[in-house]
Amino acid sequence: MAEPPSPASPRHDGFASAAKELVDEVQDTIRDDEPETQEPPKQSLVLPLLLGIVFAGVAVWNVTSYRSGPAPLTAVETKQAEGVLVFVATQAVEDFAAHNGRFPASLAEAGIDAPHLVYTVGGGSFSITSTEAGVPVRFEKGEVVDDFLIGLGISPPDSTFPGGEG
């Protein structure tokens, strides 16, 4: 009877390598026949988390900013704002007079709705005074508009340089 080949014999090495090739081929065939199951790519949480943090920061900033409200005007800014309002009212009164041949009886007749402006008319002249927030601003007929605005620190409409010099 024939003896089984010893592990060190060339015949055994050939049989082992052939068997290994056959097993590898069968496994490859099995792998090819199985449907591939791929895991979906993992989603990164970095971008959504970063966007959430930015959104929350902007929301908190907006809430705290709106709660405090706008900064109050300084005395100079209040005087300038009232001066512009007096200037607009003056232009409306003069425009009304040019079209109607007389001064309006009230600022409302000239189209101005500003209850804190005091309009005085008489003797062929008028004046408009604002005392809003304790900052008096007065314009009288005959006053040079550019000088009035420059006195408030406002450049007249047709000046090219701050302060009305041009």
C-alpha positions as CSV (number, residue, x, y, z in Angstrom):
1,M,0.0,0.0,0.0
2,A,1.2,3.5,-0.7
3,E,2.1,5.7,2.0
4,P,0.6,9.2,2.3
5,P,3.0,11.8,1.2
6,S,4.9,13.5,3.9
7,P,4.4,17.1,4.4
8,A,7.8,17.9,3.1
9,S,7.4,16.0,-0.2
10,P,7.0,17.9,-3.5
11,R,3.8,16.0,-4.3
12,H,2.2,17.2,-1.1
13,D,3.3,20.8,-1.8
14,G,1.7,20.6,-5.3
15,F,-1.5,19.2,-3.9
16,A,-1.8,21.8,-1.2
17,S,-1.2,24.7,-3.6
18,A,-3.7,23.3,-6.1
19,A,-6.3,22.9,-3.3
20,K,-5.6,26.4,-2.1
21,E,-6.1,27.8,-5.6
22,L,-9.3,25.8,-5.9
23,V,-10.6,27.1,-2.6
24,D,-9.7,30.7,-3.6
25,E,-11.5,30.3,-6.9
26,V,-14.6,29.0,-5.2
27,Q,-14.6,31.8,-2.7
28,D,-14.1,34.4,-5.4
29,T,-17.1,32.9,-7.3
30,I,-19.2,33.0,-4.1
31,R,-18.2,36.7,-3.5
32,D,-19.1,37.6,-7.1
33,D,-22.5,36.0,-6.8
34,E,-23.4,37.7,-3.5
35,P,-25.0,41.1,-3.8
36,E,-22.7,43.8,-2.6
37,T,-23.8,45.5,0.5
38,Q,-22.1,48.9,0.9
39,E,-22.6,51.0,4.0
40,P,-23.8,54.4,3.1
41,P,-21.2,57.1,3.6
42,K,-21.2,58.5,7.0
43,Q,-22.5,62.1,7.1
44,S,-20.3,64.7,8.7
45,L,-21.8,66.6,11.5
46,V,-19.2,69.4,11.3
47,L,-21.0,71.6,8.8
48,P,-24.5,71.4,10.2
49,L,-23.1,72.0,13.7
50,L,-21.1,75.0,12.6
51,L,-24.1,76.5,10.8
52,G,-26.2,76.0,13.9
53,I,-23.7,77.8,16.1
54,V,-23.4,80.7,13.6
55,F,-27.2,80.9,13.4
56,A,-27.6,80.9,17.2
57,G,-25.0,83.6,17.6
58,V,-26.6,85.9,15.0
59,A,-30.0,85.3,16.6
60,V,-28.7,86.2,20.1
61,W,-26.9,89.3,18.8
62,N,-30.1,90.5,17.0
63,V,-32.2,90.0,20.1
64,T,-29.8,91.8,22.4
65,S,-29.3,94.6,19.8
66,Y,-33.0,95.2,19.3
67,R,-33.8,95.1,23.0
68,S,-31.5,98.1,23.7
69,G,-33.1,100.1,20.9
70,P,-31.5,102.8,18.9
71,A,-29.0,105.1,20.5
72,P,-30.6,108.4,21.6
73,L,-29.6,111.5,19.5
74,T,-27.1,113.9,21.0
75,A,-28.2,117.6,21.5
76,V,-26.4,118.6,18.3
77,E,-28.1,115.8,16.3
78,T,-31.5,116.8,17.7
79,K,-30.9,120.4,16.8
80,Q,-29.8,119.5,13.3
81,A,-32.9,117.2,12.9
82,E,-35.2,119.9,14.1
83,G,-33.4,122.4,11.8
84,V,-34.0,120.2,8.8
85,L,-37.7,120.0,9.8
86,V,-37.9,123.8,10.2
87,F,-36.2,124.1,6.8
88,V,-38.7,121.8,5.1
89,A,-41.6,123.7,6.7
90,T,-40.1,127.0,5.6
91,Q,-39.9,125.8,2.0
92,A,-43.5,124.6,2.1
93,V,-44.7,128.0,3.5
94,E,-42.7,129.9,0.8
95,D,-44.0,127.6,-1.9
96,F,-47.6,128.0,-0.7
97,A,-47.1,131.8,-0.7
98,A,-45.7,131.8,-4.3
99,H,-48.7,129.8,-5.6
100,N,-51.4,131.5,-3.6
101,G,-50.2,135.0,-3.1
102,R,-50.5,134.8,0.6
103,F,-49.0,132.9,3.5
104,P,-50.9,129.9,4.8
105,A,-53.0,130.4,7.9
106,S,-51.3,127.3,9.5
107,L,-48.6,124.8,8.7
108,A,-51.3,122.2,8.0
109,E,-52.6,124.4,5.2
110,A,-49.1,124.3,3.7
111,G,-49.0,120.5,4.0
112,I,-46.9,120.2,7.1
113,D,-48.0,118.0,10.0
114,A,-45.6,118.8,12.9
115,P,-47.5,119.8,16.1
116,H,-44.4,120.8,17.9
117,L,-43.5,123.5,15.4
118,V,-44.8,127.0,16.2
119,Y,-45.8,129.0,13.1
120,T,-46.4,132.7,13.4
121,V,-47.6,134.8,10.5
122,G,-48.3,138.5,10.4
123,G,-47.2,141.8,8.9
124,G,-46.0,140.2,5.6
125,S,-43.6,137.9,7.4
126,F,-43.6,134.6,9.2
127,S,-41.4,132.6,11.6
128,I,-41.2,128.9,12.4
129,T,-39.8,127.8,15.7
130,S,-39.2,124.3,17.1
131,T,-38.6,123.7,20.7
132,E,-38.5,119.9,20.5
133,A,-36.4,118.4,23.4
134,G,-35.5,121.8,24.7
135,V,-33.4,122.7,21.7
136,P,-34.8,125.9,20.1
137,V,-34.5,126.3,16.3
138,R,-36.0,129.4,14.7
139,F,-36.3,130.6,11.1
140,E,-37.7,134.0,10.1
141,K,-38.7,135.2,6.7
142,G,-35.9,137.1,5.1
143,E,-33.2,135.0,6.8
144,V,-30.7,133.5,4.3
145,V,-31.4,129.8,4.1
146,D,-27.7,128.8,3.6
147,D,-26.7,130.8,6.7
148,F,-29.5,129.1,8.7
149,L,-28.3,125.7,7.7
150,I,-24.6,126.5,8.2
151,G,-25.5,127.8,11.7
152,L,-26.8,124.3,12.5
153,G,-23.7,122.6,11.1
154,I,-25.5,121.4,8.0
155,S,-24.2,121.9,4.5
156,P,-26.7,123.7,2.3
157,P,-28.2,121.5,-0.5
158,D,-26.1,123.1,-3.3
159,S,-22.8,123.4,-1.5
160,T,-20.0,121.1,-2.4
161,F,-18.0,121.2,0.9
162,P,-19.0,120.5,4.5
163,G,-19.9,123.8,6.2
164,G,-21.3,125.4,3.1
165,E,-18.0,126.7,1.7
166,G,-17.6,126.0,-1.9
